């Protein structure tokens, strides 16, 4: 299964209907980045992917030198009650400096606490292996990996402690022919999901709609002084008082 990842300034206004028609099954959408700001295209991309039925995941940057708990709170605050169908992703790469493994851990554990999901770690093998003691970051192995590695190889390279990948960003040139995924004039990252359709359906978080309160009509009637509605309900359950 194929999906894309996008951010405001690099892909512009995306035609999500066109992306869906081209076979885009999922999208990771930048939400939180430099200085803790919200991506200016996030709200539109988030709403449009939901409208067309593309499974959504938001990603936020691990920003070096910042209070990672506060940054995670900002990220999750931008999402509000709609966390999307995929878990949030934590972008761990060089950006205005080099974040540490400790900063990643604080950020992702806070995102996990707030979202109640296992967030993805987005990184590349080259960046991960630059960190001192990278193979000993065994705590990171519990988090699913979204690997960035642009290659024609059959599978991405994995660094310890990771032994498998969930998503693989294998190309940054997926939109060059006829704006395939709806981002006219822009390159776009293409990702693979490591599994089949059934695996993907299990992965997606299905949010059940709240079941209506069967007594809600009665509660409203009481508040409004509608005794006729209340009496009708009482008769329906056999009340003879």
C-alpha positions in Angstrom: 0.0 0.0 0.0 1.2 3.5 -0.9 0.9 6.8 0.8 2.4 10.2 0.9 3.7 12.7 3.5 3.3 16.5 3.1 4.1 19.8 4.7 2.7 23.2 3.9 5.5 25.2 2.2 6.8 22.3 0.1 3.6 20.9 -1.6 1.3 23.9 -1.6 -2.4 23.3 -2.1 -3.0 19.6 -2.7 -5.9 18.2 -4.7 -6.7 15.4 -2.3 -9.4 14.0 -4.6 -6.7 13.5 -7.2 -4.4 11.9 -4.6 -7.1 9.5 -3.6 -7.8 8.6 -7.2 -4.1 7.9 -7.7 -4.1 5.2 -5.0 -3.0 7.2 -2.0 -4.2 5.1 1.0 -2.6 7.1 3.8 -0.9 10.4 4.5 1.4 11.7 7.2 0.8 15.4 7.5 3.1 17.9 9.2 1.5 19.6 12.1 4.1 20.9 14.5 7.5 22.2 13.5 10.1 25.0 13.9 9.6 27.0 17.2 6.6 24.8 18.0 4.5 26.5 15.3 1.5 24.9 13.6 1.9 24.2 9.9 -0.2 26.7 8.0 -1.7 24.1 5.7 -2.3 21.5 8.4 -6.0 22.3 9.1 -6.8 22.1 5.4 -4.9 18.9 4.8 -6.3 17.3 7.9 -9.9 18.1 6.9 -9.5 17.2 3.2 -7.9 13.8 3.8 -10.7 12.9 6.2 -13.3 14.1 3.6 -11.9 11.9 0.8 -11.2 8.9 3.0 -7.4 8.8 3.2 -6.1 7.5 6.6 -4.3 10.3 8.4 -1.4 10.6 10.7 0.1 13.8 12.0 3.8 14.4 12.6 5.7 16.8 14.8 9.4 17.6 15.0 11.7 16.8 17.9 13.2 20.3 18.2 16.7 20.4 19.8 17.2 22.6 22.9 13.5 22.9 23.6 11.4 21.7 26.6 10.2 18.5 25.0 7.2 18.0 27.3 6.0 21.5 26.4 6.6 20.8 22.7 4.7 17.5 22.9 1.8 19.3 24.7 1.7 21.8 21.8 1.7 19.1 19.2 -1.1 17.2 20.8 -3.0 20.4 21.5 -3.0 21.3 17.8 -4.7 17.9 17.1 -7.4 18.3 19.8 -10.0 15.6 19.8 -9.2 14.4 16.2 -6.0 12.3 16.4 -6.5 10.8 13.0 -6.6 7.1 12.0 -2.8 6.5 12.4 -0.8 7.2 15.5 1.2 10.5 15.7 4.7 10.4 14.4 7.8 12.0 16.0 10.2 13.4 13.4 13.8 12.8 14.6 16.3 14.4 12.3 18.5 17.4 12.0 16.5 20.6 12.1 17.9 23.9 13.5 20.4 21.7 15.3 20.7 18.0 16.2 18.3 16.6 18.7 19.5 14.0 21.2 18.1 10.5 22.0 17.1 11.9 25.4 15.1 14.6 23.8 13.4 12.1 21.5 12.5 9.9 24.4 11.0 12.7 26.5 9.0 13.9 23.5 7.7 10.6 22.3 6.8 9.3 25.7 4.8 12.4 26.4 3.0 12.0 23.0 2.3 8.4 23.9 0.8 9.4 27.2 -1.4 12.1 25.7 -2.5 10.2 22.6 -2.8 6.8 24.3 -1.2 5.3 21.2 2.3 4.1 20.3 3.8 6.9 18.2 6.0 6.3 15.2 9.6 7.3 15.1 10.5 8.9 11.8 14.2 8.9 11.1 16.8 7.8 8.6 19.5 5.2 9.0 22.2 7.8 8.4 20.9 10.2 11.1 20.2 7.5 13.7 23.6 5.9 13.4 25.3 9.3 14.0 24.0 9.4 17.6 26.4 8.2 20.3 25.3 4.8 21.6 22.5 4.5 19.0 22.5 0.7 19.2 21.9 0.8 22.9 18.7 2.8 22.7 16.7 -0.3 23.5 13.7 1.8 24.8 13.1 2.9 21.2 12.4 -0.6 19.9 8.9 -0.6 21.3 7.9 2.2 18.9 7.0 1.4 15.3 9.6 2.8 12.8 8.8 5.1 9.9 12.1 4.8 8.0 13.3 7.5 5.5 15.7 6.0 2.9 15.5 6.9 -0.7 16.6 3.8 -2.5 15.6 1.3 -5.1 16.5 -1.6 -2.8 13.8 -4.1 -1.9 13.9 -3.0 1.8 15.4 -0.2 3.9 18.5 -0.5 6.0 17.7 -1.0 9.7 19.9 0.1 12.6 19.8 -1.4 16.1 17.7 -1.5 18.1 15.1 -1.7 15.3 14.4 -5.1 13.7 11.4 -4.2 11.5 9.8 -1.2 9.9 6.1 -0.1 9.7 6.4 2.6 7.0 9.2 3.3 4.5 9.6 6.7 2.8 11.4 5.3 -0.2 11.3 8.2 -2.7 11.0 12.0 -2.7 10.1 12.1 -6.4 6.7 10.6 -6.5 4.8 13.5 -8.0 6.9 14.5 -11.0 4.8 12.9 -13.7 1.6 14.8 -14.3 1.3 15.8 -10.6 0.1 12.3 -9.8 -0.8 12.9 -6.2 -2.4 16.3 -6.6 0.5 18.6 -5.7 0.9 20.5 -8.9 4.5 21.5 -9.6 5.9 20.0 -6.4 7.9 16.9 -5.6 6.3 14.7 -3.0 7.5 11.9 -0.7 6.2 8.4 -1.3 5.8 5.7 1.4 5.1 2.0 1.6 3.3 0.3 4.4 4.8 -3.0 5.6 1.8 -5.3 5.3 -1.3 -6.1 3.3 -4.7 -4.6 3.2 -5.9 -6.6 6.2 -2.9 -5.6 8.2 -3.5 -2.0 7.4 -7.2 -2.2 8.4 -6.1 -3.6 11.8 -3.7 -0.7 12.2 -6.2 2.0 11.6 -7.8 3.3 14.7 -11.6 3.2 14.2 -13.3 5.8 16.4 -16.8 4.7 17.2 -19.4 7.4 17.3 -20.8 8.1 20.7 -24.1 6.2 21.2 -26.9 8.6 21.8 -28.2 8.6 25.4 -31.7 6.9 25.2 -32.9 9.2 28.0 -31.5 12.4 26.4 -34.9 13.4 25.1 -36.3 13.1 28.6 -33.5 15.1 30.1 -34.0 17.9 27.6 -37.7 17.8 28.2 -37.2 18.2 31.9 -34.9 21.2 31.4 -37.4 22.8 29.1 -40.4 22.0 31.3 -41.9 19.7 28.6 -44.0 17.5 30.8 -45.9 16.1 27.9 -42.7 14.5 26.5 -41.8 13.2 29.9 -45.2 11.7 30.5 -45.1 10.1 27.0 -41.8 8.4 27.9 -43.1 7.3 31.3 -46.1 5.6 29.7 -43.8 3.9 27.3 -42.0 2.1 30.1 -45.2 1.3 32.0 -44.9 3.8 34.7 -48.3 4.5 36.4 -47.5 6.9 39.1 
